[in-house]
Amino acid sequence: MTSSGADSPQPGPTQWVAGAEPVALCMSCKARFEPGSAEICPKCQVTLSSIRSCPKCQRFQSAEHLRCPYCSTSFVVETDNRSPGASSYRSFRKHIKYPVPALLGGAFAVTALLGLLIYTRLRPPSKPKAPIGRSYVLDQASLRRDPSPSAPVLQELRAPEIVNITDCVFDVLGNHWFAISLKGSRGYVLARELAPPKASDPEAGYKLLRHSLLALEGPESLTPAAEAVNYYQRVFPASPHVDELRWLFAETTRKLGEHSDRRQALLRRAEEAYKKIAEGNGEFADRARRALAQLRSETAGPRASPSRDTFALTVEGGSLSSARTGAAAGPVHTLTLISQTPLFVRVTEPVEISPKTRFQGEIEEDIRVNDQVAVPKGSVCRLEAVEVPGKAARDAGVTTVTLRLTAVVVEGQAYRVSAGAVGIEPPNSSTPPAQAHSRVARLSAGTRLVFRLVAPLLVPRS
């Protein structure tokens, strides 16, 4: 039997293209030798390197390369001992500008781009979210492109413009926003600028109404809020969220009344709301009874109208050591920070203080309840400067202001807080916080503020 490769041409020695022959080079003295003639330079005693030079681009490279890695020039002389078809194919490829695979790949890419363009043009536009509730503008509102106070304003809205609500969201500072649609326009409006909404679905209605109640900032919003809560209770009497919404309304009424010119009227309204909850046996009945007992024990102090020529910054609330017994811990997964709990806040940016100035800070250290973190360190806080009610200024022409902690953002959820400042400690100051007092209405970044809760703070945690 004869071998299958007997008639095939035997490989001969490799024929190198002129100028591409391998050489042995001394990397020290640059002396060149024939490949295989020596392994070590006789002069430098350095191991020789086997290299070659590309005859086209003149770049040096390892002699192991059969084609230049820089310009793709072949170092081997091609022979015609292959099949005629292969030789013809190589000749054909030499005479065309682009190889066939490249042309096919380009055609495929163009086809894919055309297909994508056609799909983009012909596909139906995405449908906007369906409305889940309705509301109206309380006074005026700015329709913004994104849920951010710095987002561009698309349209100014005036009362009593009716809007459809499609979603509720928060921004990075914990502000409450409603996504709305109005006569073909879509955007975002601050929740406090709309009346508490009404919905035809119990879950959607609860979600929207809770979002709205937590965002209320003025007593003028309480009447439409009461109407919305009563509407929800009347339309969805079997909903498990009825008591929670009534509780949120009572708490909001109380907190707004604590720093309002209508203090007595609002606290009486909160008392009535607590009574209705306490009369039942729901989840919030015990809390309502405790809130009623605490509310009745509080007395309103005299009020005065300070001058508005200059400002003095002071603290209210007395010593941190005079804490009273507060509410007991809430139900499972709810952490209760009782009244008089101290909160330590760090001012993050310099701020000029005057009545109604709003700014922000961050919680300086974890606030724990039974070894569980209720408010983590670094949580964003909303702060406000308010006039001190019923406190005469020492000098004529001086308005005395103090600081309030109004909200804290925990895991993207903003919780309304009622806390007064009991200490102001400037950066690098040795003055005790409880003694800090300044007529310069400015807080530097890094100023430490100490607040004390004047009402329990409930923080649900999983």
For each residue, the residues with C-beta under 8 A, 3 or more apart:
1:
2: 6
3: 6
4:
5: 8
6: 2 3
7:
8: 5
9: 81
10:
11:
12: 15
13:
14: 76
15: 12 76 77 79
16: 20 21 22 52 75 76 77
17: 20 55 73 74 75 76 77
18: 21 55
19: 53 55
20: 16 17 52 53 54 55 73 75
21: 16 18 52
22: 16 35 50 51 52 63
23: 32 33 34 35 50 51 52 63
24: 32 33 34 35 36 37 38 48 49 50
25: 30 31 32 33 48 49 50 51
26: 29 30 31 32 33 41 43 44 46 48 49
27: 30 46 49
28: 41 44 46
29: 26 41 43 44 46
30: 25 26 27
31: 25 26 41 43 44
32: 23 24 25 26
33: 23 24 25 26 37 38 48
34: 23 24 37
35: 22 23 24 50 63
36: 24
37: 24 33 34
38: 24 33 41 42 48
39: 47 48
40: 45 46 47 48
41: 26 28 29 31 38 44 45 46 47 48
42: 38 45
43: 26 29 31
44: 26 28 29 31 41
45: 40 41 42
46: 26 27 28 29 40 41
47: 39 40 41
48: 24 25 26 33 38 39 40 41
49: 24 25 26 27
50: 22 23 24 25 35 62 63 64
51: 22 23 25 60 61 62 63
52: 16 20 21 22 23 60 61 62 63 65 75
53: 19 20 58 59 60 61
54: 20 57 58 59 61 68 70 71 73 75
55: 17 18 19 20 58 73
56: 68 71 73
57: 54 68 70 71 73
58: 53 54 55
59: 53 54 68 70 71
60: 51 52 53
61: 51 52 53 54 65 68 69 70
62: 50 51 52 65
63: 22 23 35 50 51 52
64: 50
65: 52 61 62 68 69 75
66: 74 75 76
67: 72 73 74 75
68: 54 56 57 59 61 65 71 72 73 74 75
69: 61 65 72
70: 54 57 59 61
71: 54 56 57 59 68
72: 67 68 69
73: 17 20 54 55 56 57 67 68
74: 17 66 67 68 78
75: 16 17 20 52 54 65 66 67 68
76: 14 15 16 17 66
77: 15 16 17
78: 74 90
79: 15 82
80: 87
81: 9
82: 79 86 87
83: 86 87
84: 87 88
85: 88 89
86: 82 83 89 90
87: 80 82 83 84 90 91
88: 84 85 91 92
89: 85 86 92 93
90: 78 86 87 93 94
91: 87 88 94 95
92: 88 89 95 96
93: 89 90 96 99
94: 90 91
95: 91 92
96: 92 93 99
97:
98: 102 103 106
99: 93 96 102 103
100: 103 104
101: 104 105
102: 98 99 105 106
103: 98 99 100 106 107
104: 100 101 107 108
105: 101 102 108 109
106: 98 102 103 109 110
107: 103 104 110 111
108: 104 105 111 112
109: 105 106 112 113
110: 106 107 113 114
111: 107 108 114 115
112: 108 109 115 116
113: 109 110 116 117
114: 110 111 117 118
115: 111 112 118 119
116: 112 113 119 120
117: 113 114 120 121
118: 114 115 121 122
119: 115 116 122 123
120: 116 117 123
121: 117 118
122: 118 119
123: 119 120
124:
125:
126:
127:
128: 166 181 186
129: 132 166 167 179 181
130: 166
131: 134 164 165 166 181
132: 129 165 166 167 199 201 204 207 208
133: 164 165 197 198 199 204 205 208
134: 131 162 163 164 165 197 198 199
135: 162 163 165 178 194 195 196 197 198 212
136: 159 160 161 162 163 194 195
137: 140 141 157 158 159 160 161 163 189 193 194 195
138: 141 159 193 194 195 220 221 224
139: 158 159 193
140: 137 156 157 158 159 193
141: 137 138 156 157 161 189 190 193 194
142: 153 155 156 157 189 190 193
143: 153 154 155 156 157 180 182 185 187 188 189
144: 147 148 149 151 152 153 154 187 188 189
145: 151 152 154 187 188
146: 151 188
147: 144 151 169 170 171 175 177 179 188
148: 144 151 171
149: 144 171 175
150:
151: 144 145 146 147 148 188
152: 144 145
153: 142 143 144 156
154: 143 144 145 185 187
155: 142 143 182 185 187
156: 140 141 142 143 153
157: 137 140 141 142 143 161 163 182 189
158: 137 139 140 161
159: 136 137 138 139 140
160: 136 137
161: 136 137 141 157 158 182
162: 134 135 136
163: 134 135 136 137 157 178 180 181 182 189 194
164: 131 133 134 180 181 182
165: 131 132 133 134 135 168 178 179 180 194 197 208
166: 128 129 130 131 132 179 180 181 186
167: 129 132 178 179
168: 165 176 177 178 179 191 207 208 211
169: 147 177 179 188
170: 147 174 175 176 177 409 412 413 414
171: 147 148 149 174 175 177
172:
173: 360 380 382 409
174: 170 171 380 382 407 409 412 413 414
175: 147 149 170 171 190 215 414
176: 168 170 190 191 192 211 212 214 215 414
177: 147 168 169 170 171 188 189 190 191
178: 135 163 165 167 168 188 189 190 191 194 197 208 211 212
179: 129 147 165 166 167 168 169 186 187 188
180: 143 163 164 165 166 186 187 188 189 194
181: 128 129 131 163 164 166 184 185 186
182: 143 155 157 161 163 164 185 186
183:
184: 181
185: 143 154 155 181 182
186: 128 166 179 180 181 182
187: 143 144 145 154 155 179 180
188: 143 144 145 146 147 151 169 177 178 179 180
189: 137 141 142 143 144 157 163 177 178 180 193 194
190: 141 142 175 176 177 178 193 194 215
191: 168 176 177 178 194 211 212 215
192: 176 215 216 217 218 221
193: 137 138 139 140 141 142 189 190
194: 135 136 137 138 141 163 165 178 180 189 190 191 197 212
195: 135 136 137 138 221 224 225 228
196: 135 208 209 212 213 216 221 224 225 227 228 229
197: 133 134 135 165 178 194 205 208 209 212 228
198: 133 134 135 205 228 231 232
199: 132 133 134 204 205 208 209
200: 204 205
201: 132 204 205
202: 205 206 232 236 239 241
203: 206 207
204: 132 133 199 200 201 207 208
205: 133 197 198 199 200 201 202 208 209 232 235 236
206: 202 203 209 210 232 239 241 244 245
207: 132 168 203 204 210 211
208: 132 133 165 168 178 196 197 199 204 205 211 212
209: 196 197 199 205 206 212 213 228 229 232 245
210: 206 207 213 214 241 244 245 248
211: 168 176 178 191 207 208 214 215
212: 135 176 178 191 194 196 197 208 209 215 216 225 228
213: 196 209 210 216 225 229 245 248 249 252
214: 176 210 211 248 252 414 415 416
215: 175 176 190 191 192 211 212 414
216: 192 196 212 213 221 222 225 252 256
217: 192 221 256
218: 192 221 256
219: 222 256 257 260 262 266
220: 138 223
221: 138 192 195 196 216 217 218 224 225
222: 216 219 225 226 249 252 253 256 266 269
223: 220 226 227
224: 138 195 196 221 227 228
225: 195 196 212 213 216 221 222 228 229 249 252
226: 222 223 229 230 249
227: 196 223 224 230 231
228: 195 196 197 198 209 212 224 225 231 232
229: 196 209 213 225 226 232 233 245 246 249
230: 226 227 233 234
231: 198 227 228 234 235
232: 198 202 205 206 209 228 229 235 236 239 241 242 245
233: 229 230 236 237 242 245 246
234: 230 231 237
235: 205 231 232
236: 202 205 232 233 239 241 242
237: 233 234 242
238:
239: 202 206 232 236 242
240:
241: 202 206 210 232 236 244 245
242: 232 233 236 237 239 245 246 282
243: 246 247 277 280 282 283 284 285
244: 206 210 241 247 248 283 284
245: 206 209 210 213 229 232 233 241 242 248 249
246: 229 233 242 243 249 250 273 276 277 284
247: 243 244 250 251 277 284 287 288
248: 210 213 214 244 245 251 252
249: 213 222 225 226 229 245 246 252 253 273
250: 246 247 253 254 270 273 274 277 288 291
251: 247 248 254 255 270 291 416 455
252: 213 214 216 222 225 248 249 255 256 416
253: 222 249 250 256 257 266 269 270 273
254: 250 251 257 258 266 267 270 291 295 418 455
255: 251 252 258 416 418 455
256: 216 217 218 219 222 252 253 259 260 266
257: 219 253 254 260 262 263 265 266 267 269 270
258: 254 255 263 267 418 454 455
259: 256 263 386 389 404
260: 219 256 257 263 266
261: 303
262: 219 257 265 266
263: 257 258 259 260 266 267 300
264: 267 268 300
265: 257 262 268 269
266: 219 222 253 254 256 257 260 262 263 269 270
267: 254 257 258 263 264 270 271 295 298 300
268: 264 265 271 272
269: 222 253 257 265 266 272 273
270: 250 251 253 254 257 266 267 273 274 295
271: 267 268 274 275 292 295 296
272: 268 269 275 276
273: 246 249 250 253 269 270 276 277
274: 250 270 271 277 278 288 289 291 292 295
275: 271 272 278 279 288 292
276: 246 272 273 279 280
277: 243 246 247 250 273 274 280 282 284 285 287 288
278: 274 275 285 288 289 292
279: 275 276 285
280: 243 276 277 285
281: 285
282: 242 243 277 285
283: 243 244 331
284: 243 244 246 247 277 287 288
285: 243 277 278 279 280 281 282 288 289
286: 289 290
287: 247 277 284 290 291 327 330
288: 247 250 274 275 277 278 284 285 291 292
289: 274 278 285 286 292 293
290: 286 287 293 294 327 328
291: 250 251 254 274 287 288 294 295 327
292: 271 274 275 278 288 289 295 296
293: 289 290 296 297
294: 290 291 297 298 327 339
295: 254 267 270 271 274 291 292 298
296: 271 292 293
297: 293 294
298: 267 294 295
299:
300: 263 264 267
301: 389 390
302: 390
303: 261 389 390
304: 389 390 391 392
305:
306: 387 388 391 392 393 398 399 400
307: 393 396 397 398 399
308: 355 399
309: 397 398 399
310: 397 398 399 439
311: 353 354 355 398 399 400 401 439 441
312: 393 394 398 399 400 401 437 438 439 441
313: 353 385 400 401 402 403 424 437 438 439 440 441
314: 388 400 401 402 437
315: 402 403 420 421 422 423 424 434 436 437
316: 388 402 420 421 422
317: 420 421 422 452 454
318: 322 422
319: 322 422 434
320: 323 342 422 423 434 450 452
321:
322: 318 319 340
323: 320 326 339 340 341 452
324: 339 340
325: 338
326: 323 336 338 339 340 341 453 456
327: 287 290 291 294 330 336 338 339 456
328: 290 336
329: 334 335 336 369 370
330: 287 327 334 335 336 458
331: 283 334
332:
333: 460 461 462
334: 329 330 331 458 459 460 461
335: 329 330 369 370 372 374 458 459 460 461
336: 326 327 328 329 330 369 456 457 458 459
337: 341 367 369 374 375 453 456 457 458 459
338: 325 326 327 341 453 456
339: 294 323 324 326 327 453 454 455 456
340: 322 323 324 326 452 453 454
341: 323 326 337 338 367 452 453 457
342: 320 422 450 451 452
343: 363 367 375 405 408 417 419 450 451 452 453
344: 363 364 365 448 449 450 451
345: 361 362 363 364 381 383 405 448 449 450 451
346: 361 362 363 364 446 447 448 449
347: 350 351 359 361 383 443 444 445 446 447 448 449
348: 360 361 362 445
349: 359 360 445
350: 347 442 443 444 445
351: 347 357 359 442 443
352: 357 441 442
353: 311 313 357 385 401 403 441 442 443
354: 311 357 385 401 441
355: 308 311 385 386 387 399 401
356: 384 385 386
357: 351 352 353 354 384 385
358: 382 383 384 385
359: 347 349 351 383 384 443
360: 173 348 349 380 381 382 383
361: 345 346 347 348 380 381 383 449
362: 345 346 348 378 379 380 381
363: 343 344 345 346 366 367 375 376 377 378 379 381 408
364: 344 345 346 377 448
365: 344 377
366: 363 373 375 376 377
367: 337 341 343 363 373 374 375
368: 371 372 373 374
369: 329 335 336 337 372 374
370: 329 335
371: 368
372: 335 368 369 461
373: 366 367 368 376 461
374: 335 337 367 368 369 410 459 461
375: 337 343 363 366 367 379 408 410 459
376: 363 366 373 379 410
377: 363 364 365 366
378: 362 363
379: 362 363 375 376 408 409 410
380: 173 174 360 361 362 408 409
381: 345 360 361 362 363 405 407 408 409 417
382: 173 174 358 360 405 406 407 408 409 414
383: 345 347 358 359 360 361 403 404 405 406 449
384: 356 357 358 359 403 404 406
385: 313 353 354 355 356 357 358 401 402 403 404
386: 259 355 356 401 402 403 404
387: 306 355 399 400 401
388: 306 314 316 391 400 401 402
389: 259 301 303 304
390: 301 302 303 304
391: 304 306 388 400
392: 304 306
393: 306 307 312 396 397 398 399 400
394: 312 398
395: 398
396: 307 393
397: 307 309 310 393
398: 306 307 309 310 311 312 393 394 395 439
399: 306 307 308 309 310 311 312 355 387 393
400: 306 311 312 313 314 387 388 391 393
401: 311 312 313 314 353 354 355 385 386 387 388 441
402: 313 314 315 316 385 386 388 420 421
403: 313 315 353 383 384 385 386 420 421 424 449 451
404: 259 383 384 385 386 418 419 420 421
405: 343 345 381 382 383 408 417 419 420 421 449 451
406: 382 383 384 416 417 418
407: 174 381 382 414 415 416 417
408: 343 363 375 379 380 381 382 405 414 415 417 457
409: 170 173 174 379 380 381 382 412 413 414 415
410: 374 375 376 379 413 415 459
411:
412: 170 174 409
413: 170 174 409 410
414: 170 174 175 176 214 215 382 407 408 409
415: 214 407 408 409 410 457 458 459
416: 214 251 252 255 406 407
417: 343 381 405 406 407 408 453 457
418: 254 255 258 404 406 453 454 455
419: 343 404 405 451 452 453 454
420: 315 316 317 402 403 404 405 451 452 454
421: 315 316 317 402 403 404 405 424 449 450 451
422: 315 316 317 318 319 320 342 433 434 450 451 452
423: 315 320 432 433 434 436 448 449 450
424: 313 315 403 421 433 436 437 438 443 447 448 449 450
425: 429 431 432 433 436 447 448 449 450
426: 429 431 436 443 444 447
427: 444 445 446 447 448
428:
429: 425 426 436
430:
431: 425 426 435 436
432: 423 425 435 436
433: 422 423 424 425 436 448 450
434: 315 319 320 422 423 450
435: 431 432
436: 315 423 424 425 426 429 431 432 433
437: 312 313 314 315 424
438: 312 313 424 441
439: 310 311 312 313 398
440: 313
441: 311 312 313 352 353 354 401 438
442: 350 351 352 353
443: 347 350 351 353 359 424 426 447
444: 347 350 426 427 447
445: 347 348 349 350 427
446: 346 347 427
447: 346 347 424 425 426 427 443 444
448: 344 345 346 347 364 423 424 425 427 433
449: 344 345 346 347 361 383 403 405 421 423 424 425
450: 320 342 343 344 345 421 422 423 424 425 433 434
451: 342 343 344 345 403 405 419 420 421 422
452: 317 320 323 340 341 342 343 419 420 422
453: 326 337 338 339 340 341 343 417 418 419 456 457
454: 258 317 339 340 418 419 420
455: 251 254 255 258 339 418
456: 326 327 336 337 338 339 453
457: 336 337 341 408 415 417 453
458: 330 334 335 336 337 415
459: 334 335 336 337 374 375 410 415
460: 333 334 335
461: 333 334 335 372 373 374
462: 333
